[in-house]
């Protein structure tokens, strides 16, 4: 990120906004006939406020760049909006980190500061890549502790040999809105107090947008991960449920 990039971002930041009021996923019982439930999954640890959202099984390491916007520091509650659908099953549509109780009035895409912002158009997004069907929220300052743990545990497959049991335990303790194998955990890195929520990603693998929410005073009040746009997913123009967003031609795939 440099001065030129920041100037470009200032020019497009109000173009790269979510057209949906994502908070409605947490305040409505249904959208277009699809029933919704909310589910609290504990807190996320943000000691520096430099947020990283990634696939935890593919890109959770200290090399990852955080979003350039400074978020509040501390531990904050994480809530999942779940779509209850006979056609789709229970799917995690939106994940929210709540920084304040203020109402969001605009959602601007979270960026790391390396994206090519030339020719960005309305409804374009960059997002983060999911290859293992999971997303997570953490902090840049926490990532070295993840690397240390992965080195110490030294297993062949982090999911099969370690995380699978934790997800299964999560289902046994909280079976609502989960499959038997488990769809979410709030992982405390062993030897630390740092918490990293992990959760199933909407319809599975893909690229998903992340937004900072701003209140009427232009202060950050939340972070939202949009996995499913119900209106778009139900539209007659979309034949493939996995392809519910448009990417710009110059998008950056964050892995």
PAKE-288633 format. One line per 2 residues: number of its first residue (from 0); their letters; for each residue x, y, z of N, C-alpha, C. Coordinates in nm, 2 decimals. Layout:
PAKE-288633
NUM> a> X/Y/Z/X/Y/Z/X/Y/Z | ...
***
This chain:
PAKE-288633
0> xx> 0.08/-0.12/0.00/0.00/0.00/0.00/0.09/0.12/0.00 | 0.06/0.22/-0.09/0.13/0.34/-0.10/0.03/0.46/-0.12
2> xx> 0.09/0.58/-0.13/0.01/0.70/-0.14/-0.08/0.69/-0.27 | -0.03/0.64/-0.38/-0.10/0.63/-0.50/-0.22/0.54/-0.48
4> xx> -0.19/0.43/-0.42/-0.30/0.33/-0.40/-0.41/0.39/-0.31 | -0.37/0.46/-0.20/-0.47/0.52/-0.11/-0.55/0.62/-0.18
6> xx> -0.49/0.69/-0.28/-0.57/0.79/-0.35/-0.68/0.72/-0.44 | -0.64/0.61/-0.50/-0.73/0.53/-0.58/-0.84/0.48/-0.49
8> xx> -0.81/0.43/-0.37/-0.91/0.37/-0.28/-1.01/0.48/-0.24 | -0.96/0.60/-0.21/-1.05/0.71/-0.18/-1.15/0.73/-0.29
10> xx> -1.11/0.71/-0.41/-1.20/0.74/-0.53/-1.30/0.63/-0.55 | -1.27/0.51/-0.50/-1.36/0.39/-0.53/-1.42/0.34/-0.41
12> xx> -1.39/0.38/-0.29/-1.43/0.32/-0.17/-1.59/0.32/-0.15 | -1.65/0.42/-0.21/-1.80/0.43/-0.20/-1.86/0.36/-0.33
14> xx> -1.78/0.30/-0.41/-1.83/0.22/-0.52/-1.83/0.07/-0.47 | -1.72/0.04/-0.40/-1.70/-0.10/-0.36/-1.77/-0.12/-0.22
16> xx> -1.90/-0.11/-0.23/-1.99/-0.13/-0.11/-2.08/-0.24/-0.13 | -2.13/-0.30/-0.03/-2.23/-0.41/-0.04/-2.36/-0.35/-0.07
18> xx> -2.43/-0.40/-0.17/-2.56/-0.35/-0.20/-2.67/-0.39/-0.11 | -2.64/-0.49/-0.03/-2.73/-0.55/0.07/-2.71/-0.50/0.21
20> xx> -2.81/-0.47/0.28/-2.79/-0.43/0.43/-2.77/-0.56/0.50 | -2.65/-0.60/0.52/-2.61/-0.73/0.58/-2.67/-0.75/0.72
22> xx> -2.69/-0.64/0.79/-2.75/-0.65/0.93/-2.89/-0.71/0.93 | -2.96/-0.70/0.82/-3.09/-0.76/0.81/-3.09/-0.91/0.82
24> xx> -2.97/-0.97/0.79/-2.96/-1.11/0.81/-2.96/-1.15/0.96 | -2.94/-1.06/1.04/-2.94/-1.08/1.19/-3.06/-1.03/1.26
26> xx> -3.14/-0.95/1.19/-3.26/-0.89/1.25/-3.39/-0.94/1.19 | -3.38/-1.02/1.08/-3.50/-1.07/1.02/-3.52/-1.22/1.04
28> xx> -3.64/-1.26/1.04/-3.67/-1.41/1.06/-3.66/-1.48/0.93 | -3.68/-1.41/0.82/-3.66/-1.47/0.69/-3.64/-1.36/0.58
30> xx> -3.58/-1.41/0.47/-3.56/-1.32/0.35/-3.61/-1.40/0.23 | -3.70/-1.34/0.16/-3.76/-1.41/0.04/-3.80/-1.55/0.07
32> xx> -3.86/-1.57/0.18/-3.91/-1.71/0.21/-3.81/-1.80/0.27 | -3.68/-1.76/0.28/-3.58/-1.84/0.34/-3.57/-1.81/0.49
34> xx> -3.59/-1.90/0.57/-3.59/-1.87/0.72/-3.45/-1.85/0.77 | -3.43/-1.77/0.86/-3.30/-1.73/0.92/-3.30/-1.76/1.07
36> xx> -3.18/-1.80/1.12/-3.15/-1.81/1.26/-3.02/-1.74/1.28 | -3.00/-1.69/1.40/-2.87/-1.64/1.44/-2.81/-1.73/1.54
38> xx> -2.67/-1.74/1.54/-2.60/-1.83/1.63/-2.48/-1.76/1.68 | -2.46/-1.75/1.81/-2.34/-1.69/1.87/-2.23/-1.80/1.88
40> xx> -2.11/-1.77/1.84/-2.01/-1.87/1.85/-1.89/-1.82/1.93 | -1.91/-1.73/2.03/-1.80/-1.69/2.11/-1.74/-1.56/2.06
42> xx> -1.61/-1.54/2.10/-1.54/-1.41/2.07/-1.42/-1.44/1.98 | -1.38/-1.34/1.91/-1.25/-1.34/1.84/-1.15/-1.25/1.91
44> xx> -1.03/-1.29/1.91/-0.92/-1.21/1.97/-0.85/-1.12/1.87 | -0.86/-0.99/1.89/-0.80/-0.90/1.80/-0.70/-0.81/1.88
46> xx> -0.58/-0.86/1.92/-0.49/-0.78/2.00/-0.44/-0.66/1.94 | -0.42/-0.66/1.80/-0.37/-0.54/1.73/-0.48/-0.47/1.65
48> xx> -0.59/-0.53/1.63/-0.69/-0.47/1.54/-0.66/-0.48/1.39 | -0.55/-0.56/1.36/-0.52/-0.58/1.22/-0.58/-0.72/1.18
50> xx> -0.69/-0.71/1.11/-0.77/-0.83/1.09/-0.73/-0.91/0.97 | -0.73/-1.04/0.98/-0.71/-1.13/0.87/-0.82/-1.23/0.86
52> xx> -0.88/-1.24/0.75/-0.99/-1.34/0.72/-0.94/-1.43/0.61 | -0.93/-1.56/0.64/-0.87/-1.66/0.55/-0.94/-1.80/0.57
54> xx> -0.90/-1.89/0.47/-0.93/-2.03/0.49/-0.83/-2.08/0.59 | -0.88/-2.13/0.71/-0.78/-2.17/0.81/-0.70/-2.29/0.78
56> xx> -0.74/-2.37/0.68/-0.66/-2.49/0.65/-0.57/-2.47/0.53 | -0.58/-2.36/0.46/-0.50/-2.33/0.35/-0.41/-2.21/0.37
58> xx> -0.45/-2.11/0.44/-0.38/-1.98/0.44/-0.37/-1.92/0.58 | -0.36/-2.00/0.68/-0.35/-1.94/0.82/-0.21/-1.95/0.86
60> xx> -0.13/-1.85/0.83/0.01/-1.84/0.86/0.06/-1.70/0.87 | 0.17/-1.67/0.92/0.22/-1.54/0.95/0.26/-1.46/0.83
62> xx> 0.25/-1.52/0.71/0.28/-1.45/0.59/0.16/-1.37/0.54 | 0.05/-1.39/0.60/-0.07/-1.32/0.54/-0.08/-1.17/0.58
64> xx> -0.12/-1.10/0.48/-0.14/-0.95/0.50/-0.27/-0.92/0.56 | -0.28/-0.83/0.66/-0.41/-0.80/0.72/-0.48/-0.69/0.64
66> xx> -0.60/-0.66/0.66/-0.67/-0.55/0.60/-0.61/-0.42/0.65 | -0.60/-0.32/0.56/-0.52/-0.20/0.59/-0.60/-0.11/0.69
68> xx> -0.73/-0.13/0.70/-0.81/-0.05/0.79/-0.79/-0.09/0.93 | -0.76/0.00/1.02/-0.74/-0.03/1.16/-0.87/-0.06/1.23
70> xx> -0.89/-0.18/1.28/-1.01/-0.21/1.36/-0.99/-0.19/1.51 | -1.09/-0.19/1.59/-1.07/-0.18/1.73/-0.99/-0.30/1.78
72> xx> -0.93/-0.28/1.89/-0.85/-0.39/1.96/-0.93/-0.45/2.07 | -0.92/-0.58/2.09/-0.99/-0.64/2.20/-1.05/-0.78/2.16
74> xx> -1.14/-0.83/2.25/-1.22/-0.95/2.22/-1.36/-0.91/2.18 | -1.41/-0.96/2.07/-1.54/-0.91/2.02/-1.63/-1.03/1.99
76> xx> -1.76/-1.02/2.01/-1.85/-1.13/1.98/-1.87/-1.16/1.83 | -1.88/-1.29/1.80/-1.90/-1.33/1.66/-2.03/-1.40/1.65
78> xx> -2.11/-1.37/1.55/-2.25/-1.42/1.53/-2.26/-1.47/1.39 | -2.33/-1.58/1.37/-2.35/-1.64/1.24/-2.50/-1.63/1.20
80> xx> -2.53/-1.58/1.08/-2.67/-1.58/1.03/-2.68/-1.71/0.95 | -2.77/-1.80/0.99/-2.79/-1.93/0.93/-2.92/-1.93/0.84
82> xx> -2.90/-1.97/0.72/-3.02/-1.99/0.63/-3.07/-2.13/0.65 | -3.20/-2.14/0.69/-3.26/-2.27/0.71/-3.34/-2.31/0.58
84> xx> -3.29/-2.40/0.50/-3.35/-2.42/0.37/-3.37/-2.57/0.34 | -3.48/-2.61/0.29/-3.50/-2.75/0.25/-3.42/-2.78/0.13
86> xx> -3.40/-2.68/0.04/-3.32/-2.71/-0.08/-3.17/-2.71/-0.05 | -3.13/-2.61/0.03/-2.98/-2.59/0.06/-2.93/-2.66/0.18
88> xx> -3.02/-2.70/0.27/-2.98/-2.74/0.41/-2.95/-2.62/0.49 | -2.90/-2.64/0.61/-2.85/-2.52/0.69/-2.72/-2.47/0.64
90> xx> -2.72/-2.34/0.60/-2.60/-2.28/0.54/-2.57/-2.15/0.61 | -2.44/-2.13/0.63/-2.40/-2.00/0.70/-2.39/-1.90/0.59
92> xx> -2.48/-1.80/0.61/-2.49/-1.69/0.50/-2.40/-1.57/0.53 | -2.40/-1.52/0.65/-2.32/-1.41/0.69/-2.26/-1.43/0.83
94> xx> -2.14/-1.39/0.85/-2.07/-1.39/0.98/-2.04/-1.25/1.02 | -2.07/-1.21/1.14/-2.05/-1.08/1.19/-1.96/-1.07/1.31
96> xx> -1.87/-0.98/1.31/-1.80/-0.94/1.43/-1.85/-0.80/1.47 | -1.91/-0.80/1.60/-1.97/-0.67/1.64/-1.87/-0.59/1.73
98> xx> -1.84/-0.48/1.68/-1.75/-0.39/1.75/-1.83/-0.29/1.84 | -1.94/-0.24/1.79/-2.02/-0.15/1.87/-2.17/-0.19/1.85
100> xx> -2.26/-0.13/1.92/-2.40/-0.15/1.90/-2.47/-0.05/1.80 | -2.38/0.03/1.74/-2.44/0.13/1.65/-2.48/0.06/1.52
102> xx> -2.58/0.12/1.45/-2.64/0.06/1.33/-2.55/0.09/1.21 | -2.52/-0.01/1.13/-2.44/0.01/1.01/-2.52/0.09/0.91
104> xx> -2.46/0.18/0.84/-2.53/0.26/0.73/-2.46/0.23/0.60 | -2.33/0.18/0.60/-2.27/0.15/0.48/-2.16/0.04/0.51
106> xx> -2.15/-0.05/0.41/-2.05/-0.16/0.42/-1.95/-0.15/0.31 | -1.82/-0.12/0.34/-1.72/-0.10/0.24/-1.63/-0.22/0.24
108> xx> -1.59/-0.27/0.13/-1.51/-0.39/0.12/-1.37/-0.37/0.19 | -1.34/-0.48/0.27/-1.21/-0.48/0.34/-1.10/-0.52/0.24
110> xx> -1.00/-0.44/0.23/-0.89/-0.46/0.14/-0.75/-0.46/0.21 | -0.65/-0.53/0.15/-0.52/-0.53/0.21/-0.43/-0.43/0.16
112> xx> -0.46/-0.36/0.05/-0.38/-0.25/0.00/-0.29/-0.29/-0.11 | -0.31/-0.40/-0.18/-0.23/-0.44/-0.29/-0.32/-0.46/-0.42
114> xx> -0.45/-0.45/-0.40/-0.54/-0.48/-0.51/-0.53/-0.38/-0.62 | -0.56/-0.42/-0.74/-0.56/-0.33/-0.86/-0.69/-0.27/-0.87
116> xx> -0.70/-0.14/-0.84/-0.83/-0.07/-0.83/-0.87/0.00/-0.96 | -0.79/-0.02/-1.06/-0.83/0.03/-1.19/-0.95/-0.03/-1.25
118> xx> -1.04/0.05/-1.30/-1.16/0.00/-1.37/-1.26/-0.08/-1.28 | -1.25/-0.06/-1.15/-1.34/-0.12/-1.05/-1.48/-0.06/-1.08
120> xx> -1.58/-0.15/-1.09/-1.72/-0.11/-1.11/-1.81/-0.15/-1.00 | -1.93/-0.10/-1.00/-2.03/-0.13/-0.90/-2.05/-0.28/-0.90
122> xx> -2.06/-0.34/-0.78/-2.08/-0.48/-0.75/-1.96/-0.57/-0.77 | -1.85/-0.51/-0.81/-1.72/-0.58/-0.81/-1.68/-0.61/-0.67
124> xx> -1.60/-0.71/-0.65/-1.54/-0.74/-0.52/-1.41/-0.82/-0.53 | -1.33/-0.82/-0.43/-1.20/-0.89/-0.44/-1.21/-1.02/-0.35
126> xx> -1.24/-1.00/-0.22/-1.27/-1.12/-0.14/-1.15/-1.20/-0.10 | -1.18/-1.31/-0.03/-1.07/-1.41/0.01/-1.11/-1.55/-0.04
128> xx> -1.01/-1.63/-0.07/-1.03/-1.76/-0.13/-1.05/-1.87/-0.03 | -1.15/-1.96/-0.06/-1.17/-2.07/0.03/-1.15/-2.20/-0.06
130> xx> -1.06/-2.28/-0.01/-1.03/-2.41/-0.08/-1.07/-2.53/0.00 | -1.10/-2.51/0.13/-1.12/-2.63/0.22/-1.26/-2.61/0.29
132> xx> -1.35/-2.53/0.23/-1.48/-2.52/0.28/-1.50/-2.45/0.41 | -1.39/-2.37/0.46/-1.40/-2.31/0.59/-1.34/-2.17/0.58
134> xx> -1.39/-2.08/0.66/-1.33/-1.95/0.68/-1.30/-1.93/0.83 | -1.22/-1.82/0.86/-1.19/-1.79/0.99/-1.16/-1.64/1.00
136> xx> -1.16/-1.59/1.13/-1.13/-1.45/1.15/-1.02/-1.45/1.26 | -0.91/-1.38/1.24/-0.81/-1.36/1.34/-0.74/-1.23/1.32
138> xx> -0.62/-1.22/1.39/-0.54/-1.10/1.39/-0.40/-1.12/1.35 | -0.34/-1.03/1.28/-0.20/-1.04/1.23/-0.11/-1.08/1.35
140> xx> -0.13/-1.02/1.46/-0.04/-1.05/1.58/-0.06/-1.19/1.63 | -0.17/-1.26/1.60/-0.19/-1.39/1.65/-0.13/-1.50/1.56
142> xx> -0.11/-1.47/1.43/-0.06/-1.57/1.34/0.07/-1.63/1.37 | 0.17/-1.56/1.43/0.29/-1.64/1.47/0.27/-1.75/1.57
144> xx> 0.17/-1.73/1.65/0.14/-1.84/1.75/0.07/-1.96/1.68 | 0.00/-1.93/1.57/-0.05/-2.04/1.49/0.06/-2.12/1.42
146> xx> 0.16/-2.05/1.36/0.27/-2.11/1.30/0.35/-2.20/1.40 | 0.37/-2.14/1.52/0.44/-2.22/1.62/0.37/-2.34/1.66
148> xx> 0.24/-2.34/1.68/0.16/-2.46/1.71/0.17/-2.56/1.60 | 0.15/-2.52/1.48/0.16/-2.61/1.36/0.29/-2.68/1.36
150> xx> 0.40/-2.61/1.38/0.53/-2.67/1.38/0.55/-2.77/1.49 | 0.50/-2.74/1.61/0.51/-2.82/1.73/0.43/-2.95/1.72
152> xx> 0.31/-2.94/1.66/0.22/-3.06/1.66/0.27/-3.15/1.55 | 0.32/-3.10/1.44/0.39/-3.18/1.33/0.30/-3.30/1.29
154> xx> 0.19/-3.27/1.23/0.10/-3.38/1.18/0.10/-3.38/1.03 | 0.05/-3.49/0.97/0.05/-3.50/0.82/-0.07/-3.41/0.77
156> xx> -0.18/-3.41/0.84/-0.30/-3.34/0.79/-0.36/-3.27/0.91 | -0.36/-3.14/0.91/-0.41/-3.06/1.02/-0.56/-3.09/1.05
158> xx> -0.64/-3.11/0.94/-0.78/-3.13/0.96/-0.80/-3.27/1.02 | -0.76/-3.37/0.94/-0.78/-3.51/0.98/-0.72/-3.54/1.11
160> xx> -0.60/-3.50/1.14/-0.53/-3.54/1.25/-0.55/-3.45/1.38 | -0.61/-3.33/1.36/-0.63/-3.24/1.47/-0.77/-3.18/1.47
162> xx> -0.80/-3.10/1.37/-0.92/-3.02/1.38/-1.05/-3.10/1.37 | -1.05/-3.22/1.30/-1.17/-3.30/1.28/-1.23/-3.33/1.42
164> xx> -1.15/-3.37/1.51/-1.21/-3.41/1.65/-1.27/-3.28/1.71 | -1.21/-3.17/1.70/-1.27/-3.05/1.76/-1.40/-3.01/1.70
166> xx> -1.41/-3.02/1.56/-1.54/-3.00/1.50/-1.64/-3.10/1.54 | -1.61/-3.22/1.55/-1.70/-3.33/1.60/-1.75/-3.30/1.74
168> xx> -1.66/-3.25/1.82/-1.69/-3.22/1.96/-1.79/-3.10/1.96 | -1.77/-3.00/1.87/-1.86/-2.89/1.86/-2.00/-2.93/1.83
170> xx> -2.01/-3.03/1.74/-2.14/-3.08/1.70/-2.21/-3.14/1.82 | -2.14/-3.22/1.89/-2.20/-3.29/2.01/-2.24/-3.19/2.12
172> xx> -2.17/-3.08/2.13/-2.20/-2.98/2.23/-2.31/-2.89/2.19 | -2.31/-2.86/2.05/-2.41/-2.76/2.00/-2.46/-2.82/1.86
174> xx> -2.55/-2.92/1.87/-2.59/-2.98/1.74/-2.67/-2.89/1.65 | -2.74/-2.79/1.70/-2.82/-2.71/1.62/-2.74/-2.63/1.51
176> xx> -2.79/-2.63/1.39/-2.72/-2.56/1.28/-2.59/-2.62/1.24 | -2.56/-2.75/1.27/-2.44/-2.81/1.23/-2.47/-2.95/1.18
178> xx> -2.38/-3.00/1.09/-2.38/-3.14/1.05/-2.30/-3.22/1.15 | -2.31/-3.35/1.14/-2.25/-3.44/1.25/-2.10/-3.42/1.25
180> xx> -2.04/-3.39/1.14/-1.89/-3.37/1.14/-1.85/-3.23/1.20 | -1.95/-3.15/1.22/-1.93/-3.01/1.28/-1.90/-2.91/1.17
182> xx> -1.96/-2.79/1.19/-1.95/-2.68/1.10/-1.89/-2.56/1.16 | -1.86/-2.56/1.29/-1.79/-2.44/1.35/-1.72/-2.48/1.47
184> xx> -1.61/-2.41/1.50/-1.55/-2.42/1.63/-1.50/-2.28/1.67 | -1.47/-2.26/1.80/-1.40/-2.14/1.84/-1.27/-2.19/1.90
186> xx> -1.16/-2.18/1.82/-1.04/-2.25/1.86/-0.95/-2.16/1.94 | -0.92/-2.20/2.06/-0.82/-2.13/2.14/-0.68/-2.19/2.12
188> xx> -0.59/-2.12/2.06/-0.46/-2.17/2.03/-0.39/-2.22/2.16 | -0.36/-2.35/2.16/-0.30/-2.41/2.28/-0.18/-2.33/2.33
190> xx> -0.18/-2.30/2.46/-0.07/-2.23/2.52/-0.09/-2.08/2.52 | -0.21/-2.03/2.47/-0.24/-1.89/2.46/-0.39/-1.87/2.50
192> xx> -0.43/-1.74/2.51/-0.57/-1.71/2.53/-0.64/-1.66/2.40 | -0.57/-1.67/2.29/-0.62/-1.62/2.16/-0.72/-1.72/2.10
194> xx> -0.84/-1.66/2.07/-0.95/-1.73/2.01/-0.96/-1.70/1.86 | -0.98/-1.81/1.78/-1.00/-1.79/1.64/-1.12/-1.87/1.60
196> xx> -1.23/-1.80/1.57/-1.35/-1.87/1.52/-1.33/-1.92/1.38 | -1.38/-2.05/1.36/-1.37/-2.11/1.23/-1.51/-2.16/1.20
198> xx> -1.55/-2.15/1.07/-1.69/-2.18/1.03/-1.70/-2.22/0.89 | -1.80/-2.30/0.86/-1.83/-2.34/0.72/-1.86/-2.22/0.63
200> xx> -1.82/-2.23/0.50/-1.83/-2.11/0.42/-1.94/-2.13/0.32 | -2.06/-2.09/0.36/-2.17/-2.08/0.26/-2.20/-2.21/0.19
202> xx> -2.18/-2.20/0.05/-2.20/-2.31/-0.03/-2.07/-2.39/-0.05 | -1.96/-2.36/0.02/-1.84/-2.43/0.01/-1.73/-2.35/-0.05
204> xx> -1.64/-2.41/-0.13/-1.53/-2.34/-0.19/-1.57/-2.22/-0.28 | -1.49/-2.12/-0.28/-1.51/-2.01/-0.37/-1.44/-1.89/-0.32
206> xx> -1.48/-1.77/-0.36/-1.42/-1.64/-0.32/-1.53/-1.56/-0.26 | -1.51/-1.50/-0.14/-1.62/-1.44/-0.07/-1.57/-1.30/-0.02
208> xx> -1.66/-1.20/-0.03/-1.63/-1.06/0.01/-1.64/-1.04/0.16 | -1.56/-0.95/0.21/-1.56/-0.91/0.35/-1.57/-0.76/0.35
210> xx> -1.66/-0.71/0.45/-1.69/-0.57/0.46/-1.67/-0.52/0.60 | -1.61/-0.40/0.61/-1.62/-0.32/0.73/-1.75/-0.24/0.73
212> xx> -1.82/-0.24/0.84/-1.94/-0.16/0.85/-1.92/-0.03/0.92 | -1.98/0.07/0.87/-1.96/0.21/0.93/-2.09/0.26/0.97
214> xx> -2.09/0.33/1.09/-2.22/0.39/1.14/-2.24/0.53/1.08 | -2.34/0.60/1.13/-2.37/0.73/1.08/-2.26/0.83/1.10
216> xx> -2.18/0.81/1.20/-2.06/0.90/1.23/-1.94/0.85/1.16 | -1.95/0.76/1.06/-1.83/0.71/0.99/-1.73/0.64/1.07
218> xx> -1.78/0.58/1.18/-1.70/0.50/1.27/-1.72/0.35/1.24 | -1.62/0.27/1.25/-1.63/0.12/1.23/-1.71/0.06/1.34
220> xx> -1.82/-0.01/1.30/-1.90/-0.07/1.40/-1.91/-0.22/1.39 | -1.85/-0.28/1.28/-1.86/-0.42/1.26/-1.78/-0.47/1.14
222> xx> -1.76/-0.60/1.14/-1.70/-0.67/1.02/-1.79/-0.78/0.98 | -1.82/-0.79/0.85/-1.92/-0.88/0.79/-1.85/-0.96/0.68
224> xx> -1.87/-1.10/0.69/-1.83/-1.19/0.58/-1.96/-1.23/0.51 | -1.97/-1.21/0.38/-2.09/-1.25/0.31/-2.06/-1.37/0.23
226> xx> -2.12/-1.48/0.28/-2.11/-1.61/0.21/-2.22/-1.63/0.11 | -2.34/-1.59/0.14/-2.46/-1.61/0.06/-2.54/-1.48/0.05
228> xx> -2.57/-1.44/-0.07/-2.66/-1.33/-0.10/-2.79/-1.40/-0.14 | -2.89/-1.41/-0.05/-3.01/-1.49/-0.08/-3.08/-1.44/-0.20
230> xx> -3.10/-1.31/-0.22/-3.17/-1.26/-0.33/-3.10/-1.30/-0.46 | -2.97/-1.29/-0.46/-2.90/-1.32/-0.59/-2.90/-1.47/-0.61
232> xx> -2.89/-1.55/-0.50/-2.89/-1.70/-0.51/-3.02/-1.75/-0.57 | -3.13/-1.68/-0.54/-3.26/-1.72/-0.58/-3.30/-1.66/-0.71
234> xx> -3.22/-1.57/-0.77/-3.26/-1.51/-0.89/-3.26/-1.61/-1.01 | -3.35/-1.58/-1.10/-3.36/-1.67/-1.21/-3.24/-1.68/-1.30
236> xx> -3.15/-1.57/-1.29/-3.04/-1.56/-1.37/-2.92/-1.65/-1.33 | -2.93/-1.70/-1.20/-2.82/-1.78/-1.14/-2.86/-1.93/-1.14
238> xx> -2.79/-2.01/-1.22/-2.82/-2.15/-1.23/-2.73/-2.23/-1.13 | -2.62/-2.17/-1.10/-2.52/-2.24/-1.01/-2.52/-2.17/-0.88
240> xx> -2.55/-2.24/-0.77/-2.56/-2.18/-0.64/-2.42/-2.13/-0.59 | -2.31/-2.19/-0.64/-2.18/-2.15/-0.59/-2.14/-2.01/-0.65
242> xx> -2.20/-1.97/-0.76/-2.15/-1.85/-0.83/-2.26/-1.74/-0.80 | -2.25/-1.68/-0.68/-2.35/-1.58/-0.64/-2.29/-1.44/-0.63
244> xx> -2.17/-1.42/-0.67/-2.11/-1.29/-0.67/-2.03/-1.27/-0.80 | -2.01/-1.14/-0.83/-1.93/-1.11/-0.95/-1.79/-1.06/-0.90
246> xx> -1.68/-1.11/-0.97/-1.55/-1.06/-0.94/-1.50/-0.97/-1.05 | -1.42/-0.87/-1.01/-1.36/-0.79/-1.12/-1.25/-0.87/-1.19
248> xx> -1.23/-0.83/-1.31/-1.13/-0.90/-1.39/-0.99/-0.89/-1.32 | -0.97/-0.79/-1.24/-0.83/-0.77/-1.19/-0.83/-0.81/-1.04
250> xx> -0.92/-0.90/-1.00/-0.92/-0.93/-0.86/-0.80/-1.00/-0.81 | -0.77/-0.99/-0.68/-0.66/-1.05/-0.61/-0.71/-1.17/-0.53
252> xx> -0.66/-1.29/-0.56/-0.71/-1.41/-0.48/-0.62/-1.43/-0.36 | -0.68/-1.40/-0.24/-0.60/-1.41/-0.12/-0.60/-1.55/-0.06
254> x> -0.49/-1.61/-0.06/-0.48/-1.75/-0.02/-0.38/-1.76/0.10
***
